[in-house]
Amino acid sequence: MEFVVALCFAFLLFPFPSAIGALSSNYYDDKCPHYESIIRNVVKKATIKDRTVPSAILRMHFHDCFIRGCNCSVVHDSKGKKKAEKDGAPNRPLHAFYVIDSAKKALEAECSGVVSCADILALVARDSVVLTGGPYWEVPSGRKDGRISLASDVKPISQQVILTIRGLRLEGFLDDSMVVSAKLTLNDAGEQVVNPTYLRYVKQDSSLASWLRGFFPPLAPTFFLN
């Protein structure tokens, strides 16, 4: 998982081009007031059966947001020769799509046609972090689902990561705590570990590598730092 934890900051600092109108913390209050608890229960059940679910979902959300914004287009299936995002090379290792399907099915039983899959993925990603000991944050809702999903839009994640970290650094948004977080990720057991591919990517930019290397201890804790 390439820098998923660190790049959550990018989602907050730089708006991705996506089908987002006015997001609101009470967007579904009238039509589906229990949607968050319904989604949370689905994530809990899936995690009990499979400890790789939290890391898989967090990675899925990260990959989704880089292509046309956080619109859940990454869950679309390919149709014939028309290959969808999930079949793009960097997205082929993604899994646990069934969690999104399960959450959608549960929500349809409660409030049919109300909660978008884009909001479901954003909330499932948040709940996955919380379930592994990470911080809680409010997720405003109102995202619209993407209708376009093309494998040709998917670029190597390593290139996107380097560009994002460089941009955060140049704009002055990347402080020490964010830099340290950039080296940490969730493994398949839901533990926070050092990203094994981090330095290989960073070495593409010698000045960036020398700047970052001074912040990193040789080991990282196996839990989220709140």
Disulfide bonds with the S-S distance in Angstrom:
Cys32-Cys111 1.92
Cys65-Cys70 2.02
